[in-house]
Amino acid sequence: MKPSLTIILALYACLPPAEAAENGFNEVLKPAFAQNCVKCHGEKGKVKGKVDLLSLETAKDLEANEKLLGKLIEVLEFEDMPPEEEPLLDPKLRKQMVGELKMVLRSALKSKKAFTHTPIRRMNRFQYNNAVKDLFQLKVSVFPLPERMLREYGDYFQPKKRKMPDKVKVGSRPLGKSQLIEPRLVGVDPFPQDLRAEHGFDNRGDHLSLSPLLMEAFLKLSSSVLESRNFDQKTCGIWNSFFVSPKGEFDLAEVVRERLQGFLMRAFRKPVSKELLERYVSHAISRIKSADSFTEGMKSTATAALASPRFLYLYNEATDKDSSKSKDDYELASRLSFFLWGSIPDRELLEMADSGELSEPKFLNQQVERMLNDRRMKRFCDSFPSQWLQLDRIISSVPDVNKYEEFYYAPPNYRTSMDMMLEPLLLFETILIEDRTIMDLLDSNYTYRSKRLQNWYGEESDGKLGGPGTIEFNRVPVPDRRYGGVITTAAVMTMTSGPMESKPITRGAWLAGAIFNDPPEPPPADVPPLKKEDEVKNLTVRERFKVHREDATCAGCHAKLDPLGFALENFDAVGRWRDQYENGRKVDMKGVLFRKHNFSDVIEFKDAILAEKRRFTRALASHLLSFALGREISVTDFPAIERIIEKTAAADYRMREMIHLVTQSAPFLTASNPDRKKSLEK
């Protein structure tokens, strides 16, 4: 009698990974591909999505194509394939295929012994500002940062208390009146804002190169910081201990050497060699003796340090024996600080790295917990959530002034989007500070709203609505589940709409990318334009999209995006609820999520998403890990993400636990640059 696949798989478990992967490929994957997949992916030259499964002869062929291997695992595990028009896979076969693909992945990882390469990269603008501020203990900002979308008034952000106050005063940096006027260094101009990677973040290594022109700009920038007329005793916390000459007689070389040793260690995030230290000492002494004052000589030396690649660049240095292992704990300290604080490590992190204990699980956990309780976590909240949710898009959202006149409430063009933007950011901060479940991001029974925003949602509120400056937000219950969480906030609904009407495909694409980390491919260049609203006055939006769904080149994406986007059609272009369109036709938002969850209203749609906890947890974990590593997630990270998912679920999906797990993951703890023996600075 022929043994069952279950028995075969059990036998494979006893084999070495490479042999087990090859046997599983031949016995399970190859026959399954031939029976269910090659019709669209290889047979008769038909290669949908550029996936040719007939070209895979062995498990080694699949191992060599990491991107395809990862995609196959994802589409099978989450039942995205076969497409709707094809018969569903037998659940047992699907499970066996996913198991075998993961066996191939384990074999690939065992032979590779390294994670995806993270390019050496410079600090982005946000990190540079924070690093300079922390290095000199500045009491002012270095330069304005409009990408920090939420301005805090009154120091409400106190993560150590584990409780957000019921009332907070905040402002919107890019949209509010005078929100960029804050104490900062005079005469210091920032370099251009670093753009987000497509479906990613602005700290991606492959986007942060350093051209000769930009290097010259950094040289000028470092000089302008130290030469600013208000860079002095009032603004610089290390002024007296670093820039001021000691009183009485002293050994110049000894004093300069002592001060520079600690300063350079903080600036370069690790101890400096004796040779390098002496070069900086010689420079300082030379400047001091050549008629410069002690203070000016130390300023000149600090300027040189800020312009050094050792300060500007983020990189890993591997050991001589194994290019996948970090040379020391100092690099781990930097990874932690730039992930959570967007800046250089503080003294305690460096001391822990110096002891060699930072990478030990016990001490790593203690340090991450300390960092999570520190006010510098505000920087994480100033960067990660707004980029993850793509909230920068609301800045350019301009609903038609005639159709949505009330959206504009103060001259010259102050918009309700200012209040809208702050709601999801405050919700994220609450979940982080109070260590709530990440599922609150999907469906919460509380939120923060201004009086204007409450009125916008149709809720009663008393008192003045407030102007375009400082706004008071109150913590309020959300009894109506249509509005809880980030997905159905007015911010998301407005930024995914056009000037005149909602855009269900844009909303579906946002959900697919931000919430499920499965962004669609760009639409084909020859997609026919949708007929304008005034040309089809008696049709619903769904009916107007019918022509696209019937086009073979568009059908695949529409099958994926339509259930997501149309589920939110009850919200108009500025995020207000509607039961029917202006032409009197009823909004039809019914659909099926992931081909298995039927919904007939937005609450049932949220329930369907909540039924896919694993899918959302995977997506958020992937976003966090990508942000932490400064690179795109690859198939080599899948085992680590699986562990994060399982452990997060076991901890009731708490946000802080997920962050802990990211810092404990193998990709985070492992050097991902090739061995670099050349010095960054000659």
Secondary structure, DSSP 8 states (H G I E B T S, - for coil): ----HHHHHHHHTTS-HHHHHHHHIIIIIHHHHHHHTTTTBTGGG-BGGG--GGG--SHHHHHH-HHHHHHHHHHHHTT--S-TTS----HHHHHHHHHHHHHHHHHHHHHH-S------EE--HHHHHHHHHHHTTBSSBSS--TT--EEEES----GGGT---SEEEEEETTTSTTTT---B-TT----------TTS-TT-GGG----HHHHHHHHHHHHHHHH-TT-STTTBTTIIIIIS--SSS--HHHHHHHHHHHHHHHHHTS---HHHHHHHHHHHHHHHHTT--HHHHHHHHHHHHHTSHHHHEE---B-SS-TTSBSSHHHHHHHHHHHHTSS---HHHHHHHHHT-TTSHHHHHHHHHHHHTSTTHHHHHHHHHHHHTTGGGGGG----TTTTGGGEEETTTEETHHHHHHHHHHHHHHHHHTT-BGGGGTS-SEEEE-HHHHHHTT----S----SS-EEEEEEE--STTS-SSTTSHHHHHHTB-SSSB-HHHHHHHIIIIITS-------TT------GGGSTTS-HHHHTHHHHHSHHHHHHHHHHHHHHHTTTTB-TTS-B-SB-TTS-B----EEETTTEEESSHHHHHHHHHTTHHHHHHHHHHHHHHHHHTS---GGGHHHHHHHHHHHHHTTTBHHHHHHHHHHSHHHHS--S----S-S--
